C-alpha cells in the first residue's frame, strides 16, 4: 500500500524536467539557464519543508498529511498551468517543492515500522516504486509536452488528486503503521541501537550527483563526441535504468541476508567502476558500451535501498527520510552544475572523459568515510 502511494507521489516529480523546452523556455521565452533555475526552485522548497516535518507529524496523521500535501501540490500545478508570469511561477515551484517532499518523506518514514532485520524487504520495493514512478513520469512528460505544452501541469495535478484521494481513503491503516513506526523508534532509542544519519545523507548526495552525470553528461558524451546514434544511446541508457530500478527489490532482500554494508560496498565499487569505464568508450564497439551500461544498472540497484536502510536505522521517521530526499536533490543539482562548469566553453578533446573519471573518483572518496560511519552501531 505504501509503495503504491510512493509510486504515485513520484509521477509528477519527473514530468517537468523532461518538458522544460515546451513548458518553460517556449512559454515564457527564457534562457536554458533560467529553465534550470525553474527546476532548482523546488529544491529550495524541499529544504524549507524538512524543519516543518516534526511539527506537522505531531499534529496530523500520515493519511491527512499526505492527502493535504498532495492537494497543495495539485493546486500549485494548476496555478503553473494558468497564465502567470515567470517570477510568480518560480515562487509556486518553491511551494510545490515543499508539498512534494512532505508526501514522500511521510510515506518513506512509515517503512521504518518493522524489524530492522527485514528492512530491505520494505525499502527495496520502495526504491523500485519510486524509480518506476519517476521513469513513467519522465516518459509522460517528454511525450506529452510537444503536443499539449503547459497541459503537462494538469496531468501532474491529476496524479496529485489521485494521491490525495488514495491517502485519505487509507488514512486508518496508514495511521496504524505510523503508531508502529513510533514504537519501533522508541524501542531503538531505549536500546541505543540508533545509528547516525550523516552516512545516509552522504550516500544520497553522492548517488544523486553521479546519477545526474550519468543521465545528462554521459549521454551527451556518447551522442555528441562519439557520434553514437541517439536511438541507441537512449535505448541503452533506458535498459540500464530499468535494470537499476527492477534490481532494487532483490538488492533489498540481499541486504537482509548478508547486511546492507556489504551490498553497499559492492554497489559503489561496481557503479563507479562501470561509470569510469565509459571513458574508454572511443575504443569500444556498441556491444561493449551496452555491456558497461548493463553493469552500471546491476551495480546501481543496491544504492537506493541501502541508503534508505541506513536512514531507517537512525529512527527519525519522516524527518530523516525528508533529509535524505532533500540532500539527494542537492546532490543532483551539484552534479549537473559541476559537470556543466567543467565543460564550460564547449567540450574539448578528452574533456568529457576527464569529467567521467573525476566524478567517479570523487564518488568513491565520498563513500569511504560514509561506509565507515555506517558500520559503527
Order of alpha helices (4+ residues) and beta strands (2+ residues): alpha-alpha-alpha-alpha-alpha-alpha-alpha-alpha-alpha-alpha-alpha-alpha-alpha-alpha
